Amino acid sequence: MATLAGKTLFITGASRGIGLAIALRAARDGANVIIAAKTAEPHPKLPGTIYTAAEEIERAGGKALPLVVDVRDEAQIAHAVEEGAKKFGGIDICVNNASAISLTGTLQTPMKRFDLMHQVNVRGTFATSQACLPYLLEAPNPHILNLSPPLSLNPRWFGPHVAYTISKYGMSMCVLGMAEEFRDEGVAVNALWPRTAIATAAVMNLLGGDEMMRASRKPEIMADAAHAILVRDSRTCTGNFFIDEDVLRQEGVTDFDQYAVTPGAELVPDFFVD
């Protein structure tokens, strides 16, 4: 079985949700995880901090370095990358998971919210990748993985929430461009997106509460799919827009009820999946 043992992952937004699930899956292999997230103190509505995430990662068998990072601040990113590389001797994998969301139309989206989504989603992804790349270029099997959707010009994905869509597609365009830019250097750059809604705080608080949660899958499906991608040969696996379920089917997984919050329930498809 391919493994991430001894690899060092820099994961943004890894204090909870999908980012933490990816970290824990890597930790079970014995990986090192640099947790780059904002939450140092408990949040009234959101579970977990960088420190509770670090404890979980260590219990799962990995090593953790929790660092307070706002991905809107390139100086904080650069410092965290440097500290993580110093502690673990380099960086093998960059996971751009941090994201801001507002499913609002043009007239309902304040420019402050527009700026937040673009600063976190597009700019944060670009800046984090840029900071990690000098280390990735020295790594034996380097990967960048963006949690962003397959690119599509279907108007249905733009009409209801054009600002959010542009920001998420910006992350995907980073995949398209960087995969080509660093192809010859052997740095894999891929995107991963869920086929169905995933049971995270965003789904609970923004997208429909308990009812939506019951029609979602657990973050572990994204973690298992990310793991399957990140152990692949970086020179032959780049420039892809992966869907979690498709990746796992390729790996021979047939039981997807194990990932359902409510086994047997009718699942809600995620945005951006035609």
Backbone as a ProteinNet text record, in pm:
[ID]
protein_1_A
[PRIMARY]
MATLAGKTLFITGASRGIGLAIALRAARDGANVIIAAKTAEPHPKLPGTIYTAAEEIERAGGKALPLVVDVRDEAQIAHAVEEGAKKFGGIDICVNNASAISLTGTLQTPMKRFDLMHQVNVRGTFATSQACLPYLLEAPNPHILNLSPPLSLNPRWFGPHVAYTISKYGMSMCVLGMAEEFRDEGVAVNALWPRTAIATAAVMNLLGGDEMMRASRKPEIMADAAHAILVRDSRTCTGNFFIDEDVLRQEGVTDFDQYAVTPGAELVPDFFVD
[TERTIARY]
84.3	0	88.2	58.3	130.8	100.2	198.4	185.1	242.2	195.2	248.6	340.7	386.6	476	598.5	625.9	743	727.3	616	591.9	545	571.9	527.7	424.5	306.1	196.1	173.1	158.7	118.6	-27.2	-118.8	-262.3	-325.2	-384.9	-455.2	-595.5	-643.4	-777	-790.2	-684.5	-683.4	-730.2	-792.6	-836.8	-969.5	-1040.2	-1171.4	-1207.6	-1319.7	-1378.6	-1291.1	-1296.8	-1224.9	-1074.1	-1025.9	-882	-829.7	-903.4	-863.3	-873.4	-977.4	-992.8	-875.7	-831.3	-714.3	-590.2	-577.3	-462.6	-461.5	-577.5	-585.3	-557.7	-602.4	-573.9	-423	-358.7	-213.1	-141.8	-195.5	-134.5	-136.1	-239.3	-246.1	-133.5	-78.2	38.4	169.3	163.2	285	342	255	298.9	314.3	384.1	396.1	296.8	225.4	124.9	148.8	166.3	170.2	28.1	-31.5	-170.4	-169.1	-208.2	-207.4	-351.8	-396.4	-536.3	-546.6	-661.1	-677.6	-719.2	-788.4	-855.5	-760.1	-717	-632.7	-716.5	-823.6	-915.5	-1046.9	-1116.2	-1242.6	-1341.8	-1406	-1503.6	-1642.8	-1728.8	-1861	-1949	-1928	-2015.1	-1942.6	-1809.5	-1733.4	-1648.6	-1639.7	-1561.5	-1412.6	-1330.5	-1188	-1103.2	-977.3	-873.7	-751	-649.6	-527	-464.1	-488.8	-427.1	-502.8	-636.8	-711.3	-685.3	-669.7	-636.9	-501.2	-405	-270.7	-276.1	-358	-370.9	-429.2	-530.4	-590.6	-490.5	-413.3	-313.5	-208.3	-163.8	-63.1	-121.7	-247.7	-311.1	-327.6	-344.4	-364.4	-233.9	-120.6	7.3	99.4	56.3	139.1	209.4	282.2	342.8	280	257.5	184.8	258.4	244	292.8	178	109.9	-0.6	51.2	11.5	56.5	-61.9	-72	-179.5	-146.1	-233.3	-211.1	-343.1	-344.4	-452.5	-400.6	-460.2	-404.6	-418.3	-483.6	-485.9	-354.8	-271.3	-147.1	-27.4	37	147.6	266.8	283	392.7	369	243.7	210.6	230.1	191.8	211.3	360	438	582.6	648	608	664.8	627.7	501.5	457.1	527.6	542.8	611.9	756.7	820.1	960	972.6	882.4	886.6	860.9	762.4	730	843.4	901.9	1013.7	1134.1	1154.2	1266	1245.4	1120.9	1093.4	1100.8	1046.7	1033.8	1130.9	1216.5	1319.3	1272.9	1163.1	1113	962.8	907	762.4	742.6	658.7	632.4	499.7	403.8	267	205.5	137.5	62.5	-84.6	-170.2	-314.6	-383	-438.6	-509.4	-657.4	-690.7	-825.6	-903.2	-834.9	-903	-992.1	-1114	-1208.4	-1311.3	-1357.8	-1466.4	-1583.3	-1704.8	-1823	-1932.7	-1999.6	-2121	-2204.8	-2314.4	-2397.3	-2500.8	-2451.4	-2536.3	-2523.9	-2631.5	-2633.1	-2556.6	-2550.7	-2471.5	-2515.1	-2645.2	-2694	-2689.2	-2674.5	-2673.7	-2532	-2430.1	-2292.3	-2216.9	-2198.3	-2118.8	-1975.7	-1912.8	-1776.9	-1679.1	-1708.9	-1624.2	-1627.7	-1745.3	-1758.3	-1695.9	-1713.7	-1648	-1496.8	-1442.3	-1297.3	-1250.7	-1327.1	-1289	-1277.4	-1378.5	-1375.5	-1257.5	-1227.6	-1117	-981.5	-973.8	-847.5	-816.4	-917.1	-895.6	-883	-979.2	-987.5	-880.5	-876.1	-781.4	-644	-640.5	-511.3	-441.3	-518.8	-459.5	-401.8	-473.1	-423.8	-296	-295.8	-177.3	-58.3	-82.6	26.6	82.7	-4.6	41.7	121.3	70.9	143.4	279	280.6	405	507.3	461.8	553.3	605.9	521.6	562.9	649.9	635.9	700.5	852.8	926.4	1071.4	1106.3	1025.3	1047.5	994.7	879.7	823.1	917.9	984.4	1076.7	1195.7	1219.5	1328.2	1278.8	1147.2	1088.9	1085.6	1090.4	1094.8	963.2	849.1	720.1	621.5	645.4	572.3	433.2	339.3	200.7	146.1	67.7	-23.2	-164.3	-251.2	-390	-481.9	-561.5	-656.9	-796.2	-865.9	-1003.5	-1092.8	-1104.5	-1176.1	-1241.2	-1342.2	-1426.4	-1370.3	-1424	-1390.6	-1442	-1363.6	-1402.7	-1518	-1617.2	-1733.7	-1788.4	-1831.6	-1894.2	-2046.2	-2099.5	-2244.4	-2301.1	-2389.9	-2440.1	-2507.9	-2557.9	-2628.4	-2537.5	-2406.1	-2313.6	-2273.2	-2308.8	-2273.1	-2390.9	-2507.7	-2623	-2655.3	-2665.9	-2710.1	-2605.6	-2475.1	-2370.2	-2240.4	-2245.6	-2133.9	-2002.5	-2007.4	-1883.4	-1814.1	-1891.6	-1834.5	-1780.2	-1858	-1814.5	-1682.9	-1670.1	-1545.5	-1428	-1450.7	-1340.8	-1298.7	-1396	-1361.5	-1299.3	-1352.4	-1292.2	-1151.4	-1127.1	-991.1	-892.4	-934.8	-850.3	-824.2	-928.4	-914.4	-825.6	-831.1	-742.9	-597.4	-574.5	-437.9	-389.3	-478.6	-443.4	-404.5	-489.2	-466.1	-330.9	-303.6	-180.6	-56.2	-61.8	57.3	92.8	-7.8	21.2	105.8	70.7	146.3	282.7	284	409.1	514.9	472.6	569.2	568.6	510.4	504.6	644.7	733.6	868.4	950.1	916.6	987.1	928.6	817.9	761.2	675.2	628.3	536.1	393.2	322.1	182.2	94.5	1.5	-96.3	-233.9	-318.5	-450.1	-558.3	-683.3	-799	-880.2	-945.5	-1036.1	-1164.6	-1278.5	-1409	-1505.9	-1599.7	-1694	-1811.6	-1858.7	-1978.7	-2103.8	-2102.8	-2219.9	-2181.4	-2281.9	-2255	-2176.2	-2087.5	-2005.8	-2047.4	-2058.1	-2105.7	-1997.7	-1999	-1904.1	-1982	-1909.3	-1973.1	-2041.1	-1983.8	-2044	-2181.7	-2193.4	-2322.4	-2422.4	-2376.8	-2464.4	-2512.5	-2419.9	-2451.7	-2504.6	-2467.9	-2500	-2591.2	-2593.2	-2655.5	-2775.7	-2828.4	-2950.3	-2960.5	-2863.1	-2876.2	-2881.9	-2955.1	-2959.2	-3009.6	-3109.7	-3166.9	-3062.3	-2986.8	-2881.6	-2768.7	-2739.2	-2633.4	-2669.7	-2795.4	-2838.9	-2831.4	-2831.4	-2824.8	-2682.5	-2585.3	-2446.2	-2359.6	-2238.7	-2138.1	-2040.1	-1969.8	-1871.4	-1744.9	-1669.2	-1544.4	-1443.4	-1458.5	-1362.3	-1355.8	-1465.7	-1458.5	-1359.1	-1356	-1259.6	-1117.5	-1104.3	-972	-915	-999.5	-952.5	-918.9	-999.2	-971.1	-842.3	-823.8	-700.8	-578.8	-588	-477.1	-441.8	-544.8	-521.6	-449.6	-480.1	-413.8	-270.3	-251.3	-122.3	-13.3	-51.4	50	86.6	17.1	46.1	174.6	230.3	352.2	323.1	392.1	364.7	391.4	477.3	511.3	404.8	322.6	221.2	79.3	65.3	-67.6	-73.2	-100.9	-105.6	-205.5	-260.2	-354.5	-493.4	-529.1	-658.5	-757.7	-885.2	-994.1	-1072.5	-1029.4	-1082.7	-1213.5	-1301.6	-1421.4	-1399.5	-1428.3	-1394.2	-1441.7	-1567.4	-1624.9	-1554.6	-1522.9	-1455.8	-1316.5	-1244.4	-1110.4	-1118.4	-1214.1	-1223.6	-1273.3	-1358.8	-1399.4	-1278	-1189.2	-1065.9	-978.9	-992.1	-913.7	-981.5	-1097.9	-1166.5	-1271.1	-1301.5	-1403.9	-1542.3	-1624.8	-1761.6	-1866.5	-1826.3	-1920.1	-1912	-2004.8	-2004.8	-2099.9	-2180.3	-2265.8	-2182.6	-2059.5	-1972.3	-1942.9	-1956.8	-1927.7	-2052.8	-2170	-2293.5	-2318.5	-2359.9	-2402.1	-2520.8	-2614.5	-2731.2	-2730.6	-2678.1	-2672	-2808.4	-2808.3	-2932	-3007.6	-2969.4	-3040.9	-3011	-3104.6	-3081.1	-2987.2	-2875	-2770.5	-2791.9	-2751.5	-2762.9	-2635.5	-2645	-2524.5	-2460.9	-2330.1	-2262.1	-2272.1	-2238.1	-2230.5	-2122.4	-2138.8	-2036.9	-2019	-2100.7	-2090.9	-2205.6	-2175.5	-2279.1	-2344.9
-119.6	0	125.1	218.2	344.6	421.9	497.2	560.7	702.1	781.8	916.8	921	807.1	801	888.9	974.3	1060.1	1183.4	1193.5	1311.2	1427.9	1548.9	1669	1742	1762.3	1830.4	1966.9	2068.5	2202.5	2217.6	2223.9	2224.8	2352.3	2432.6	2551.5	2511.8	2580.7	2551.3	2412.1	2364.1	2224.7	2208.6	2310.3	2297.7	2224.6	2205.1	2138.8	2091.9	2018.8	1985.5	1900.9	1928.7	1850.2	1861.3	1980.2	1997.7	1909.4	1903.2	1818	1670.5	1633.5	1493.5	1449	1534.6	1502.9	1488	1578	1571.5	1441.2	1400.8	1279	1154.2	1154.6	1039	1027.5	1140.1	1139.1	1099.4	1145.4	1114.8	965.4	895.2	750.6	677.1	739.4	683.2	717.5	814.3	861.8	985.4	1069.2	1192	1306.8	1409.6	1534.9	1634.2	1708.6	1802.4	1940.5	2038.4	2178.8	2231.2	2264.1	2311	2462.8	2513.3	2657.9	2706.7	2763.5	2806.2	2922.4	2989.9	3110.5	3082.7	2970.6	2951.1	2903.9	2997.4	2964.5	2953.7	3032.1	3028.7	2964.4	2892.2	2828.8	2928.8	2888.9	2972.2	2938.1	3039.2	3010.5	2919.7	2919.9	2842.4	2730.5	2727.8	2630.8	2543.3	2413.6	2324.2	2335.7	2313	2291.8	2416.5	2400.7	2502.3	2433.4	2511.6	2450.2	2357.5	2386.1	2305.6	2174.2	2179	2053.5	1966.1	2028.8	1953	1885.3	1958.4	1901.8	1780.2	1789.9	1676.2	1554.3	1577	1466.1	1402.9	1486.1	1436.9	1352.4	1399.6	1324.3	1190.9	1192.6	1068.1	969.4	1021.7	935	874.4	921.5	863.9	955.8	1080.2	1175	1272.5	1364.6	1475.4	1604.7	1699.1	1820	1945.4	2049.5	2182.4	2280	2324.1	2418.6	2562.5	2633.5	2771	2858.9	2974.4	3068.5	3136.1	3114	3169.8	3220.4	3347.5	3403.6	3406.4	3327.1	3314.8	3442.4	3543.9	3674.5	3749.4	3700.3	3769.4	3686.7	3728.4	3649.2	3640.1	3738.7	3732	3618.9	3602.7	3491.6	3357.1	3350.2	3226.3	3193.8	3292.2	3270.6	3225.1	3286.1	3249.3	3104.9	3068	2933	2828.6	2856.8	2764.5	2746	2856.4	2849.8	2770.8	2798.8	2727.7	2578.3	2545.7	2405.5	2330.9	2394.1	2330.7	2312.1	2408.4	2399.6	2283.9	2268.9	2164.3	2024.4	2009.8	1875.5	1847	1945.2	1921.6	1938.1	2009.8	2033.3	2025.3	2039.7	2026.3	1943.5	1841	1751.6	1780.4	1831	1843.9	1973.3	2045.3	2165.5	2140.1	2152.5	2135.7	2269.8	2327.3	2454.6	2427	2423	2388.5	2509.3	2608.5	2724.6	2790.7	2827.5	2884.5	2970.4	3073.1	3158.2	3146.4	3149.8	3126.9	3228.1	3274.5	3354.8	3330.4	3257.5	3218.5	3327.2	3442.5	3559.7	3613.5	3675.5	3735.2	3866	3925	4046.7	4160.4	4183.4	4296	4267.7	4141	4102.5	4076.5	4099.7	4070.6	4201.5	4239.1	4358.2	4339.3	4446.9	4435.5	4381.5	4405.9	4349.2	4196.5	4138.2	3993	3941.6	4016.5	3982.1	3975.6	4077.7	4083.3	3967.5	3934.4	3824	3694	3664.1	3538.6	3533.6	3644.2	3644.5	3645.1	3711	3711.2	3573.7	3505.9	3373.2	3266.7	3262.6	3151.5	3160	3270	3280.6	3326.2	3441.4	3497.3	3407.7	3355.5	3268.2	3141.7	3083.2	2963.6	2993.9	3104.7	3142.4	3168.9	3245.1	3282.5	3161	3070.6	2951.4	2860.6	2841.6	2759.9	2822.2	2951.3	3023	3005.1	3014.8	3001.8	2859.7	2760.4	2620	2570.5	2629.7	2575.3	2559.6	2653.4	2630.1	2500	2461	2334.7	2216.5	2235.5	2128.3	2090.4	2188.6	2163.3	2077.5	2069.7	1986.7	1851	1831.7	1709.3	1598.3	1472.8	1361.5	1333.1	1361.7	1335.5	1445.5	1568.1	1684.1	1700.4	1740.4	1761.6	1892	1960.8	2066.3	2016	2023.1	1981.5	2095.1	2146.1	2252.8	2193.4	2232.3	2188.5	2284.5	2254.7	2343.3	2261.5	2318.9	2240.3	2229.7	2131.6	2126.3	2252.1	2301.3	2423.8	2396.3	2484	2470.8	2610.1	2631.7	2759.9	2748.8	2646.9	2632.6	2750.1	2831.7	2950.8	2921.9	2797.4	2767.3	2782.4	2769	2781.6	2926.8	3016	3156.9	3242.5	3215.6	3301	3327.4	3224.1	3247.6	3310	3291.4	3335.7	3358.8	3458.3	3478.4	3509.6	3585.8	3623.2	3500.8	3413.8	3290.9	3201	3185.1	3098.9	3145.7	3274.3	3326.7	3294.8	3308.3	3285.4	3138.8	3046.7	2903.6	2861.5	2913.9	2882.1	2943.1	3051.5	3106.8	3006.7	2933.1	2827	2718.4	2686.5	2582.9	2629.6	2757.4	2810.5	2810	2820.8	2802	2659.9	2562.5	2423.7	2415.3	2469.2	2462.7	2524.4	2641.8	2712.6	2653.2	2625	2575.4	2433.1	2351.6	2215.5	2221.4	2312.9	2326.8	2391.1	2491.7	2563.4	2472.3	2382.5	2300.9	2154.2	2127	1989.8	1930.6	2005.3	1951.9	1933.1	2010.3	1996.4	1884.1	1825.6	1710.5	1743.7	1868.8	1904.5	1880.8	1790.4	1764.5	1874.3	1923.8	2021.8	1974.2	1941	1885.1	1951.2	1931.9	1977.5	1856.5	1870.5	1766.9	1833.7	1773.3	1830.5	1716.8	1736.4	1628.5	1620.5	1498.2	1481	1522.7	1502	1535.3	1639.6	1694.1	1781.9	1704.6	1775.9	1716.8	1778.8	1694	1737.8	1817.3	1947.3	2038.2	2151.4	2237.6	2351.7	2442.6	2454.4	2539.8	2487.1	2355.9	2295.7	2318	2298.5	2312.8	2457.1	2551.9	2691.3	2771.8	2733	2817.2	2751.4	2619.2	2553	2465.2	2475	2397.7	2322.2	2336.8	2281.1	2129.4	2078.1	1933.6	1853	1904.2	1830.4	1809.8	1914.1	1905.2	1813.8	1819.3	1732.4	1585.8	1551.5	1412.3	1363.5	1458.5	1423.8	1442.4	1443.5	1468.1	1345.7	1349.5	1249.8	1308.6	1221	1262.3	1314.1	1401.5	1452.2	1342.6	1226.4	1117.9	1072.6	1092.4	1053.3	1141.5	1269	1360.1	1328	1289.5	1254.7	1131.4	1030.1	907.6	933.7	1017	1050.4	1132.9	1228	1308.4	1219.1	1125.3	1034	955.6	906	827.5	909.5	1038.6	1126.4	1156.2	1186	1235.3	1128.9	1001.8	896	859.7	918.8	888	956.8	906.7	962.5	1103.5	1201.5	1341	1373.1	1297.2	1326.2	1275.4	1183.6	1127.5	1160.1	1233.9	1266.9	1416.5	1495.6	1640.7	1703.1	1817.3	1889	1829.1	1750.7	1682.9	1755.7	1745.3	1796.7	1675.7	1624.5	1499.4	1520.3	1420.7	1412.3	1296.8	1320.2	1222.8	1081.4	1067.7	935.1	864	938.7	879.3	827.8	906.1	864.2	732.6	723.4	603.7	482.5	505	392.9	337.3	427.3	383.3	300.3	330.3	257.6	128	98.1	-26.7	-16.4	104	120.8	101	20.6	-2.2	33.2	37.5	67.7	216	293.6	437.1	473	374.9	397.8	425.1	373.5	396.6	545	622.7	766.4	850.6	791.1	867.3	900.3	1022.7	1057.9	972.5	953.5	867.9	761.4	641.4	538.5	514.2	508.3	485.1	610.9	724.4	849.7	897.3	973.4	1035.9	1154.6	1155.3	1255.1	1377.8	1492.6	1618.3	1639.2	1657	1682.8	1815	1824.3	1949.1	2047.1	2173.3	2273.6	2235.2	2285.5	2280.9	2143	2043.6	1911.5	1896.9	1902.6	1896.7	1758.3
0	0	0	-88.4	-90.5	37.6	84	215.5	214.3	309.2	329.8	451.6	495.5	612.1	589.7	687.2	680.4	593.6	519.5	435.4	522	475	545.5	461.8	522.1	454	516.7	433.8	476.4	434.9	533.5	503.9	561.2	473.8	522.2	567.3	670.1	721.7	779.5	843.3	891	1034.7	1091.8	1231.2	1243.8	1129.9	1133.6	993.6	985.1	856.2	766	636.9	537.7	557.4	590	611.7	723.3	833.7	945.5	907.4	833.8	792.6	705.6	614.4	530.5	617.4	715.5	806.6	886.2	935.9	1017.1	933.7	808.6	722.2	697.3	675.1	656.9	785.6	899	1029.1	1057.1	1012.1	1034.5	961.6	860.3	790.5	861.9	955.4	1019.6	954.7	895.6	829.5	929.9	885.1	959.6	899.4	985.7	936.2	995.9	907.4	948.5	936.2	1050.7	1054.9	1043.9	928.2	904.5	903.5	1015.8	1026.3	1124.4	1119.9	1202	1344.9	1369.3	1497.3	1606.3	1688.7	1803.7	1931.4	1938.4	2052.3	2007.7	2097	2059	1999.3	1891	1822.1	1875	1895	1952.3	1866.2	1732.8	1644.2	1570	1578	1499.3	1590	1560.5	1646.6	1618	1720.5	1698.9	1686.9	1728	1711.4	1651.3	1620.3	1567.9	1671.9	1800.2	1906.5	1929	1923.2	1934.7	1811.9	1694.7	1573.4	1588.2	1644.7	1664.6	1756.5	1862.3	1954.7	1882.8	1799.3	1724.9	1627.9	1561.4	1466.1	1536.6	1652	1728.7	1776.7	1821.8	1866.1	1751.3	1630.6	1513.6	1462.9	1517.7	1478.1	1400.4	1380.4	1307.6	1400.1	1339.4	1413.2	1362.5	1453.9	1417	1459.5	1378.4	1412.7	1389.2	1497.2	1480.2	1470.9	1366.6	1346.3	1307.8	1372.8	1340.3	1207.3	1109.6	975.7	919.2	881.5	801.2	658.1	568.6	434	351.3	408	340.6	360.2	451.2	488.3	441.6	334.7	279.1	373.3	463.1	559.8	659.6	703.3	793	723.6	596.6	520.7	511.2	471.6	453.5	583.4	695.1	825.2	860	837.4	871	784.9	656.9	566.6	611.4	646.3	691	821	916.8	1044.7	1026.5	942.6	918.9	850.6	749.8	678.1	769.6	858.4	952.9	1051.1	1098.4	1197.3	1136.8	1015	957.4	843.3	811.5	710.4	567.6	547	411.7	406.9	287.7	265.6	139	149.2	36.4	-32.9	44.8	-5.6	46.5	-42	-4.8	-36	64.8	44.7	70.2	-35.8	-25	0.1	129.1	172.2	224.7	281.3	339.9	235.3	277.6	181.7	254.2	183.8	233.9	137.2	191.1	108.3	140.3	35.1	49.9	-74.5	-58.6	-173.5	-201.3	-241.5	-259.6	-401.6	-447.9	-580.2	-584.3	-700.6	-721.8	-629.5	-620.2	-540	-390.8	-354.1	-212.5	-160.2	-240.4	-199.4	-173.2	-46.3	-16.4	-67.8	-109	-161.6	-57	70	175.5	170.3	143.6	134.5	4.1	-104.8	-231.5	-211.5	-147.3	-125.4	-37.8	66.2	154.9	76.4	-6.1	-81.3	-177.6	-240.9	-336.4	-267.1	-152.1	-76.9	-19.5	32.1	91	-17.7	-107.9	-202.6	-311.7	-382.8	-495	-447.8	-383.1	-343.2	-241.9	-145.1	-44	-104.2	-201.2	-269.7	-346.7	-419.2	-497.3	-405.4	-298.9	-208.5	-134.3	-91.4	-19.4	-112.3	-233.1	-330.5	-361.3	-380.9	-411	-299.8	-174.9	-61.5	-45.3	-76	-60.5	-175.2	-292.2	-411.2	-401.9	-342.3	-333.1	-261.7	-163.7	-92	-173.6	-237.7	-319.8	-433.6	-489.1	-600.3	-557.9	-427.5	-374.5	-325.7	-323.3	-267.1	-372.5	-327.6	-423.3	-496.7	-435.1	-501.2	-461.6	-508.8	-456.8	-517.3	-432.9	-476	-420.3	-503.2	-457.7	-486.8	-386.7	-404.2	-360.5	-454.6	-423.5	-408.7	-303.2	-283.9	-362	-491.8	-582.5	-693.5	-759.6	-850.7	-992.4	-1068.8	-1210.7	-1281	-1374.4	-1444.9	-1541.2	-1538.1	-1625.3	-1653.1	-1776.5	-1811.2	-1815.1	-1748.2	-1738.6	-1658	-1718.1	-1648.1	-1514.6	-1495.8	-1370.1	-1249.3	-1268.2	-1155.5	-1130.5	-1220.9	-1204.8	-1160.5	-1215.2	-1190	-1044	-960	-822.2	-729.5	-758.5	-665.2	-741.3	-831.2	-925	-852.7	-744.4	-674.6	-615.8	-549.7	-492.5	-603.2	-710.7	-820.7	-879.5	-904.5	-960.6	-868	-737.2	-641.9	-637.6	-645.1	-644	-776.9	-887.4	-1017	-1027.5	-954.5	-950.2	-892.9	-789.1	-733.2	-838.5	-914.9	-1017.4	-1132.1	-1163.5	-1267.5	-1222.2	-1090.7	-1038.3	-1069.1	-1057.1	-1091.4	-1238.5	-1324.7	-1468.5	-1505	-1448.8	-1482.9	-1419.9	-1290.9	-1221.2	-1262.6	-1294.5	-1341.5	-1467.8	-1556.7	-1681.6	-1655.4	-1567.5	-1539.7	-1478	-1389.2	-1314.9	-1358.3	-1474.5	-1525.7	-1542	-1603.5	-1629.8	-1502.6	-1397.7	-1269.1	-1184.2	-1228.4	-1158.4	-1038.9	-1028.1	-919.8	-968.7	-904.2	-939.3	-881.4	-962.6	-915.4	-962.1	-866.5	-896.2	-811.1	-852.8	-775.9	-732.1	-618.3	-567.7	-522.1	-558.6	-525	-494.9	-403.4	-369.6	-465.9	-490.5	-573.3	-496.9	-364.7	-282.8	-178.7	-113	0.4	106.9	176	281.9	415.3	517.2	648.5	721.4	699.4	764.5	830.7	901.7	966.7	865	744.4	641.3	602	587.2	553.1	666.8	788.6	905.7	921	909.3	941.7	823.5	700.4	585.7	482.9	478	363.1	396.9	518.8	540.6	671.1	759.6	892.7	898.1	997	1024.2	904.7	835.9	723.4	613.9	585.1	484	531.2	659	713.5	694.2	716	702.5	557.7	462.3	320.1	264.9	354	315.3	344.9	293.3	328.9	429.8	499.7	598.9	529.6	596.3	538.2	505.4	566.9	544.2	398.1	322.3	180.7	106	141.4	78.5	124.7	251.3	304.2	235.7	217	151.3	5	-61.3	-201.2	-211.8	-120.7	-121.5	-101.6	-7.5	18.3	-107.4	-177.3	-299	-405.8	-412.4	-509.7	-467.4	-339.9	-291.6	-287.3	-293.6	-298.1	-441.9	-540.3	-679.4	-725.7	-835.2	-894	-945	-889.4	-922.5	-1069.7	-1133.3	-1274.1	-1371.3	-1325.9	-1416.4	-1371.2	-1263	-1209.4	-1182.4	-1284.6	-1265.8	-1363.2	-1322.6	-1406.5	-1410.6	-1308.4	-1304.2	-1214	-1251.7	-1168.1	-1119.4	-1004.2	-952.4	-876.5	-884.8	-801.2	-703.7	-575.5	-470.6	-501.5	-539.5	-563.2	-678.4	-784	-899.9	-863.2	-782.2	-738.2	-662.6	-570.6	-486.9	-566.1	-664.8	-751.2	-825.8	-870.3	-936.2	-841.6	-712.1	-611.2	-568.3	-625.8	-594.2	-486.1	-438	-334.6	-397.4	-334.1	-382.1	-277	-149.9	-41	-5.8	-59.7	-30.7	83.3	127.2	243.6	369	371.6	487.8	508.5	402.2	410.8	436.9	426.2	442	589.3	615.5	751.5	790.8	695.8	716	606.7	635.2	532.5	468	335.4	261.5	226.1	282.6	254.7	112.7	55.6	-74.5	-53.1	-125.2	-102.7	-191.4	-139.5	-214	-294.8	-427.1	-506.6	-466.3	-478.3	-445.7	-562.8	-533.5	-639.1	-741.2	-861.5	-967.9	-1030.8	-990.7	-1052	-1150.3	-1280.3	-1383.5	-1385.6
[MASK]
++++++++++++++++++++++++++++++++++++++++++++++++++++++++++++++++++++++++++++++++++++++++++++++++++++++++++++++++++++++++++++++++++++++++++++++++++++++++++++++++++++++++++++++++++++++++++++++++++++++++++++++++++++++++++++++++++++++++++++++++++++++++++++++++++++++++++++++++++

